[in-house]
Amino acid sequence: MRKLESHVAAQDGTWSPEDFTNTLPNVLKKGRFTYAAVLGLAMLAAVSAQAGNVRVLHAFTGPPDGATPSGVLILDAAGNFYGTTSGGGVYNYGTVFEIDNKGEETVLYSFRGKRNGSAPQGIVQDADGNFYGTTENGGTYRFGTVFKLTPTGKFTVLHSFSGSPDDGEFPEAPPILDVAGNLYGTTTDGGSGTCYNGCGIVYELNGDGTYSVIHNFVGYPTDGQSPNTPLLEDAQGNLYGTTFIGGNSACSNDTPGCGTVFMLTTAGTETILHSFIGSPKDGDEPSGGLSRDEKGNLFGTTVNGGRFGYGNVFKLNPEGKEITLTSFGSDGSDAEYPSSSVVRDSAGNLYGTTQYGGQAGCSGAGCGTVFELSRAGLQTVLSAFNVSDGAVPTAGLILGPSGKLYGVTPSGGASGFGVVFELAP
């Protein structure tokens, strides 16, 4: 079984062919990349496979346009899309962009690096049209930021992460916004845990600007480690999320735990709802975040593990029972390695993306897919990317009012810098 590794390229920024095969999906997900690597993926892929039914709404062209879109899109009532790219822009440190309801793309803001932040990881929007998001890098201490961007283009750094042991480091997901205007989010490193550079935190940033760490992860064997996805809030204000590793179960791949699903109360009390144990009975390394239905069931993905070792989709009911809904990689044409959340339609069908699988290309492992998992448990590949329409999707989908799916890929497209796409299931 092939396991998707979680390491990055050499410190000098150079890449080998093996780097493309083994590490590029997670590198793209984490925003640690070079433009040569992104272009290299496009050159490595074979484009002769059958085209999918994806429609490209925008293909990024690199500076001064964005490059390598990151995070889930957001859609306003007027039909405009908004998102971030972790690279590109005027200064090559990332952008906030808009695609209006006529399909025209505009760069709303270009990050400047250093204290301004770099490599934005997605945004949320309030009722007044203000955007809030995170940058994985930059800020006063170079550990990332939380920022605000007004509709008129005024940019403010709300918080610069200062690092372990008192604060987090390197947010890899955008915050969420509650009805009172408070922001909640995670950082993959930092905090007071005993892991190297800390085990990660959950933070709160109130509407009045008050910042606090509400949970410090301490890692295996008592807690999770490295939360790298957006949080989810219920009607009572409880927060739900995942950690990429950690938990109380030894993992089959020799990492310190296979990851967790956790809940935090408004008072900051944590409960581990599930610790993953890895192949073949369970998933390994959840990396896409959670969604929730009206009955309180949680749904998510693991990038590894499952029956065949290529990841799975799971359900966790309110009683804490975890069920594997599907495992990927049953044959050579199947989807492989989901690293995004799943979105649920009104009929109970789930939709998501996988980084690899589908058609030949992208170093022979396929350039990724959009999949459907029906309420009855039938898994279907709706579209397989072929580089020209995108490659290696790492972010989740949104479901538009017409029932169409929208998402981004961090590479591929006409210039190799990623796309925004539309798909009619």
C-alpha positions, -999 to +999 in steps of 0.1 A: +000+000+000+013+035-009+011+060+019+009+097+011+039+112+029+038+145+049+072+160+044+084+190+024+112+196+000+148+203+009+155+235+029+172+251-001+139+249-020+152+224-046+131+195-059+138+160-073+115+139-094+108+118-063+096+149-046+069+154-072+057+118-068+057+115-030+053+150-015+037+175-038+000+171-027+008+178+009+032+205+000+005+222-021-020+218+007+004+233+032+013+262+010+050+254+010+060+253-027+080+269-055+065+280-087+090+257-105+074+228-087+039+238-097+050+242-133+069+210-131+037+191-122+020+204-154+050+192-175+051+158-158+014+151-164+001+133-195-028+153-209-040+126-233-066+111-209-103+117-215-114+151-205-137+155-176-169+175-173-154+203-154-158+239-166-129+263-158-142+296-145-108+311-141-073+299-148-047+318-127-018+332-146+007+341-118+020+375-108+003+400-109-026+376-109-029+350-082-012+316-082-020+283-063-055+289-049-059+278-013-089+272+009-126+267+002-144+293-019-172+315-005-202+326-024-223+357-017-260+362-023-253+380-056-235+351-070-199+364-066-171+340-055-143+350-032-111+331-023-074+333-017-043+322-035-012+313-015+011+327-042+011+353-069-002+388-067+018+420-072+044+410-046+042+372-051+030+366-015-006+357-023-039+373-030-076+377-021-096+375-053-132+379-065-149+362-095-181+382-101-214+367-114-203+375-149-172+354-146-147+383-144-118+379-119-104+407-099-075+407-074-089+425-044-057+425-024-020+415-028-001+404+003+033+421+008+050+395+030+070+402+062+047+418+088+019+420+063+017+382+060+021+357+032+005+325+019-032+332+029-052+301+037-088+310+030-113+336+041-148+340+057-171+370+052-194+389+077-228+405+070-211+438+063-189+423+036-156+423+056-133+394+050-113+376+077-086+351+071-052+338+080-018+338+065+004+308+072+036+328+072+047+364+079+035+388+106+056+404+133+071+370+144+069+352+111+046+326+124+015+338+105-014+362+110-051+367+113-062+396+091-093+417+081-100+431+046-129+456+042-150+460+011-131+492+003-097+474+004-085+485+039-062+457+052-055+452+089-034+425+107-056+416+137-031+393+153+005+381+147+011+347+161+041+348+184+049+311+187+055+285+214+050+282+243+025+311+247+009+312+212+004+293+181+025+290+149+015+285+113-023+285+108-031+263+078-069+270+078-091+301+079-110+310+110-147+306+115-170+335+125-198+332+150-230+353+152-214+375+178-185+384+155-159+362+173-133+343+153-121+308+162-093+289+145-063+266+148-026+266+142-007+234+134+023+242+157+029+263+188+014+263+222+026+248+254+024+211+244+055+189+246+059+183+209+087+199+190+076+235+185+044+228+203+015+205+193-009+233+180-037+253+195-073+265+192-076+303+195-103+329+199-102+364+187-132+384+200-149+412+181-133+437+204-098+425+195-092+404+226-071+373+217-068+341+238-056+305+234-085+283+245-068+250+241-032+238+239-029+203+223-004+180+241-002+152+215+000+114+217-010+094+238-036+117+255-045+143+229-044+153+193-015+171+175-013+194+145-048+207+139-048+219+103-084+223+093-112+249+099-134+244+130-171+237+130-196+253+155-229+239+167-260+258+180-247+256+215-213+272+206-193+239+209-164+237+185-155+205+165-123+198+146-097+173+136-060+169+143-038+154+116-019+131+140-020+124+178-047+106+197-046+077+221-041+048+196-008+037+183-007+042+145+003+016+120+026+040+102+048+047+132+036+083+136+026+095+171-011+086+166-033+086+135-052+117+143-084+126+161-118+142+160-123+165+190-149+188+206-143+219+226-170+235+248-174+272+251-155+270+284-126+253+266-131+218+279-119+193+253-133+158+245-117+134+221-146+120+201-125+095+181-089+085+178-081+069+144-062+036+143-053+034+106-055+006+080-072-016+074-100-010+099-100+028+101-087+060+086-054+077+092-046+114+092-078+135+088-069+166+069-101+180+054-122+193+083-158+183+092-194+188+081-225+182+102-261+172+094-293+182+111-291+151+134-256+160+147-237+134+127-202+145+117-187+137+083-151+139+072-122+123+053-088+109+061-060+113+036-046+078+043-058+046+059-090+027+051-094-007+037-070-001+008-047+025+023-057+054+001-080+072+025-117+071+034-149+090+041-162+085+077-193+093+097-193+099+135-227+098+151-237+118+183-231+086+204-195+085+193-197+055+169-175+059+139-185+043+106-163+041+074-187+051+046-163+043+018-126+035+013-107+047-018-082+029-040-101-003-048-088-003-084-065+017-106-092+041-118-105+049-083-101+082-065-072+083-040-061+104-010-090+128-001-077+158+018-107+180+018-140+182+037-172+168+021-203+188+014-238+174+017-268+181-004-305+181+006-309+144-003-280+134+019-254+128-009-218+137-001-194+154-025-156+159-022-122+159-039-092+136-039-057+147-046-048+117-068-066+090-088-088+091-119-070+093-152-034+086-160-010+115-156+005+136-128+034+111-124+011+082-132-011+084-101-038+105-117-044+142-113-073+140-088-110+137-088-144+150-078-164+122-062-200+116-051-209+093-023-247+086-024-268+083+006-270+046-002-232+043-001-224+042-038-191+060-047-189+076-081-161+096-097-179+125-113-149+140-129-111+132-132-088+162-137-064+161-167-042+192-159-058+214-186-088+217-163-068+216-130-048+192-110-043+178-075-073+194-057-067+198-020-095+221-009-132+213-004-162+221-025-192+244-021-227+236-034-243+265-053-281+273-052-285+256-086-270+224-073-236+229-091-203+222-073-175+248-072-139+245-061-103+252-068-072+233-078-037+246-067-021+237-100-030+229-136-050+251-160-037+270-190-007+285-171-001+258-145-010+281-116-044+266-107-080+271-115-115+279-102-139+253-115-176+245-118-191+210-121-227+199-126-232+166-108 
